[in-house]
Amino acid sequence: MQMRHHALLPLAVLLTCGPVDAKDYITRGDALFDQSLPSFRRYDKEVKRILHRAWQRDVIVRAVHLPPFDPEWIVGIIHSPTGYRAFRLDASYFIWQALNDEKEKLPAIHGFYPERPLDEASAQRIVALWRAVLDAPRDSSTFHFFVGASPREHLAGWTSYMFVDHSGATEICEIAHRLYEYSARKAGSEAKLQKQIRVAERHLYVQPRSASNQTLERCSSSV
């Protein structure tokens, strides 16, 4: 029964994305899933309730990962008057499973939240990469993305398709994985994060200097 529920999850998300097209994957908006389906509305609500820290106002970058057989996790960047911080947020148990098969476990699920200071230049470059992907008319792969680094900026989207080499979402998914390791202070994670940022900038034709200046201008009035 456990396997049946999890097998349905990725398929249901895939069906909400429309026709399969190698050049068009992304679905716009903050909703984690098709809100016309009651089971997905409940899941959306529970993920945001349990992992609510990732939706607070100081979060300027967010990537939500909803794997089919493991606990949900989120990475992101916080911007406050004291600077930038990278964070990861792991559910203590997979919410989808509890919601569908083990409801008695749902009240005890909580988030594990480590964070780590992030230098301003890296934060600005990551914001620019998120913006480049989410503001583009076509592209993406897997995960849920959000960027809101400047006043009135709110770009969000999600997709459930397999990775495509050098697609926009593939590039920022790779950065999300590096942020996950960096926030947990894994050995060598800072160098790997910097390398992944450079790779993404090259593949997405985002210039580091212009990205930094653009983001600085947009962020300066948001704190």
FIROLO-645153 format. One record per atom (N, C-alpha, C): x, y, z. Coordinates in steps of 0.02 Angstrom, whole numbers, plus 50000, padded with zeros to 5 digits. Layout:
<pts>
XYZ;...
</pts>
This chain:
<pts>
500414994050000;500005000050000;500435006350000;500985006150037;501445011750038;501705013249968;501915008149932;502185009149865;501655011849818;501035009749826;500505012049781;500415019549787;500405022149848;500305029349856;500885033249826;501485031049837;502055034849812;502115034249737;501905028849709;501935028149636;501455032949603;500915034749635;500425039149606;500645046449607;501065048249655;501245055249664;501585058349604;502135055649578;502445058949521;502005058949459;501615053849449;501175053549390;500655058949393;500355059949451;499845065049457;500135072049444;500735073249466;501045079749453;501195080449379;501435075249348;501595075449277;500975077249236;500405074649254;499805075949215;499575083149218;499775086749270;499565093749276;499995098349233;500535095749204;500995100149169;500825101049096;500335097449070;500145098349001;500525093648955;500515094948890;500835090448842;501585089748853;501835083748840;502555082648846;502905086048788;503345090748802;503705094548752;504405095548778;504905093648739;505595093948762;505815101048777;505435106048755;505645112948765;505195116748813;504695113648841;504225117348882;504025113048942;504305114449000;504185110149058;503845113749116;503925120149122;503775123449186;503045125249194;502815124849255;502145127149274;502235132849323;501935138449309;502025144349351;501605143949415;501835147349466;501445148149526;501745144949588;501465146549646;501715144149711;501445137449731;500875135449703;500565129249724;501035123349710;501075118849759;501515113049750;501225108149700;500555107949696;500225103349649;499585106449624;499245102849580;498605104849553;498105105749610;497885111849621;497445113349678;496735110949667;496575108349608;495905105649597;495825098749628;496375095649648;496355088949677;496395089549754;495885087149790;495885087949863;496495084949898;496725079149875;497305076049908;497925080349901;498005083749844;498595087949835;498515094549872;497905097049879;497805103049919;498005101749991;497825095950017;498015094150086;498765093550092;499075090450043;499805089650045;500145096350043;499935100649998;500205107449994;500145110950062;499575110450093;499455113750157;499905110950212;499985104350214;500395101350266;501135102750257;501375102550195;502085104150183;502235111250206;501795115950189;501915122950207;501805124150282;501395120050314;501305120750386;501905118150424;502125112150407;502675108950443;503345112250428;503455114250366;504085117250346;504005124750335;503605127850377;503405134850367;503985139750366;504545138050397;505115142650398;505325144650328;505255140250280;505475141650212;505035146650176;504455148350204;504005153150172;503975159850209;504435161050255;504435167450290;504695172950246;504565179050265;504685184750222;505425186050207;505865183750249;506575185050238;506895180150189;506515175250165;506775170450116;506745173450046;507315174050014;507325177149947;507445171949892;507685166049909;507765160549861;507535154149895;507165150149858;506915143849886;506895138549831;507095132449849;507005126549806;506715121049849;506135118549830;505785113349868;505845106749831;506085101649865;506145095049834;505635090349867;505215087249826;504705082549850;504845075749819;505305071949849;505475065449821;504925060349832;504895055049792;504345050249799;504405045449858;505005044149883;505075038949935;505475041249995;505615047650001;506015050350056;505705056650084;505925058950142;505665065150170;505785071150125;505325075750126;505375081850088;505945086250115;506265090050071;506765094850095;506765101050053;507015106450084;507015113050054;507695116250067;507945119950018;508525124050029;508355131150007;508745135950032;508605142850013;509115147650041;508975154050030;509405159450054;508965164550090;509205166750148;508875171850188;509265178350182;508915183950177;509225190550176;508955194650234;509405196750278;509205200650336;509695206450344;509575211150390;510045216650400;510745214450418;510825208350443;511495205950462;511835202250404;511515201550347;511815198350290;511405192650262;511745188150227;511425182450194;511595175950230;511125171350229;511245164750257;510925159450212;511295154050201;511015148350165;510715143550216;510155140450199;509845135750245;509615129550209;509525124250248;509185118250225;508665116550277;508135113450255;507575111750299;507325104850280;507425099950324;507235093050310;506645091050353;506145087950323;505595085050362;505855078850399;505645078050461;505885072350501;505605065650476;505065065950438;504755060050409;504385062350347;504305057850296;503995060350235;503255061550244;503075067750230;502405070350244;501885066850202;502045065550138;501565062250093;501365055450121;501845051650144;501705045050171;501265045450233;501425050050277;501035050750338;500325053050322;500255057550276;499605060350259;499145055050229;499435050250193;499025045350158;498965038650194;499485036450228;499485029750257;499595029450332;499905034550360;500105034350431;499925040950465;499295042550466;499075049050491;499255050150564;499335044750602;499515045550672;500215048550680;500635048150628;501305050850632;501335058250613;500805060750581;500825067550554;500955072850608;500625072650666;500745077950716;501455078350741;501835072950737;502515072950763;503045075050712;502845075750649;503335077650598;503545084950608;504185086250604;504445092950612;505025093950565;505295099950564;505845101450519;506515101950556;507045099450524;507725100550548;508015106350508;508285111350543;508465117650509;509175119850526;509685117750489;510345120850495;510415126550445;510815131550462;510955137050417;511685139050423;511915143050376;512625144950374;512695151650338;513105156150363;513215162550328;513445161450257;513215165750213;513395165350142;513625172250120;514185172650085;514435179150064;513955182450015;513955189050015;513475192949976;513535191649901;514155191149877;514245190149805;513935183549782;514035178249820;513755171749802;512995171949804;512725175149856;511995175649862;511705179349803;512015184849783;511765188849727;511805184849661;512335181049653;512405177149591;511875171549588;511735168449644;511215163249646;510535166249632;510385171949661;509755175349648;509685176749573;510215179249542;510195180849471;510065174649429;510345168949448;510235162749411;509515160349419;509245160649480;508545158749492;508095163249449;508245169749450;507835174449412;507865173049337;508455171349312;508535170049241;508115164149219;508075158949261;507685153049244;506935154349252;506735157349307;506015158149320;505705163649278;506115168249254;505845173749214;505855172049139;506145166249122;506175164149052;505505160949033;505295161548970;504645158948950;504615151348948;505195147948936;505195140748931;505845138048961;505785132548998;506355129049026;506135125749091;506515121049115;506455118249182;506525110749183;506425107749242;506585100749250;506225097649309;506475098549370;506175095649430;506255100649487;505865099949539;505875104249598;505365110049592;505305113749648;504915119849651;505395125549665;505315131149630;505785136649636;505425143149654;505765147449690;505505154049707;506085158849713;505995165049688;506465170449702;506055176849713;506235180349767;505905186649784;506405191249817;506925193049782;507485196749811;507395204349809;506895206749773;506785213949770;506045215349785;505895221449804;505195223149819;504735221449760;504185218349774;503665216549726;503875211049678;504485208349687;504695202749645;504435196249675;504105192149634;503855185649658;503815181049597;504355177449586;504395172749530;504395165749558;503945161649536;503895154749562;503655150049507;503875143749513;503655138749465;503875131849487;503595126749455;503775119849473;503715115449411;504015109649416;504005104849362;504155097849389;503975092749352;504095085849374;504435081749320;504745084949271;505055081249217;505765079149233;506025074349195;506715072149204;507195077649182;507795077449208;508295082449192;508475082349118;508585088249091;508825089049023;509495092649028;509995090248993;510665093148998;510645100648987;510915104249034;511005111549030;510345115449026;509785112449043;509175116449047;509245121049107;508845126349109;508895131049164;508775127849231;508255123849237;508105120849301;508625115749322;508915112249274;509455107549290;510025111249324;510195117049297;510745120949326;510595123149397;510005125849410;509865128249477;509695122549525;509465116849498;509395110949541;510075108749568;510575108949524;511245107049546;511485111849601;511345118249594;511525123049646;511145121649710;510505119749704;510105118049763;510425112349802;510675107349766;511015101749800;511645104149835;512005108749803;512615111349833;512455115749894;511905119549891;511695123349949;511505118750008;511205113149991;511015108250042;511635105850080;512175104350043;512795102150075;513135107950111;513115113850081;513445119750111;513125121550177;512465121550179;512105123450241;512265118750298;512405112550282;512575107550333;513325107550349;513705112150318;514425112850331;514815106550313;514595103250260;514955097350236;515635099350210;516145095350224;516825096850202;516855097850127;517185103150105;517265104550034;516665107550000;516125108850038;515505111050007;515535118149980;515945122450011;515985129349987;516295129649918;516845125849908;517165125849842;516705122849789;516335117649807;515875114549759;515305119249741;515065123149790;514535127949776;514785133349728;515375136049741;515655141149697;515755138549626;515995132449621;516095129449555;515435128649519;514915126449554;514265125449522;513955131949500;514065137349538;513815143949518;514155145949452;514805145049448;515165146849386;514925142849326;514805136349337;514565132049283;513875134449259;513435135849306;512755138049288;512765144749252;513185149349275;513235155749241;513475154949169;513935150349159;514185149249091;513645146149046;513295141149072;512795137749032;512175142049019;512025146549066;511425150749059;511595157749032;512225158949016;512445165348989;512285171149036;512365169949101;512275175249151;512965177549172;513115183949161;513765186549177;513815188149252;514325185749286;514385186849359;514345194149379;514715198449342;514725205449362;514045208749353;513735207849295;513095210949283;512555207949329;512605201449342;512125198249387;512175201149456;512795202149480;512895204849546;512635211949551;512785216149502;512565223149504;511805223549501;511505219549457;510775219749449;510435217649514;510695212349545;510385209849605;510485214749663;511085217849666;511215222549719;510735228349717;510595230749656;510135236249648;509435234349671;509215228349655;508545226149672;508485224549746;509035222149777;509005220049846;509095225849895;509415231349873;509615236549919;509035239749956;508445240049924;507875243049956;507395238149987;507585231749990;507125226650016;507225225050089;507745227850120;507875226350191;507755232650232;
</pts>
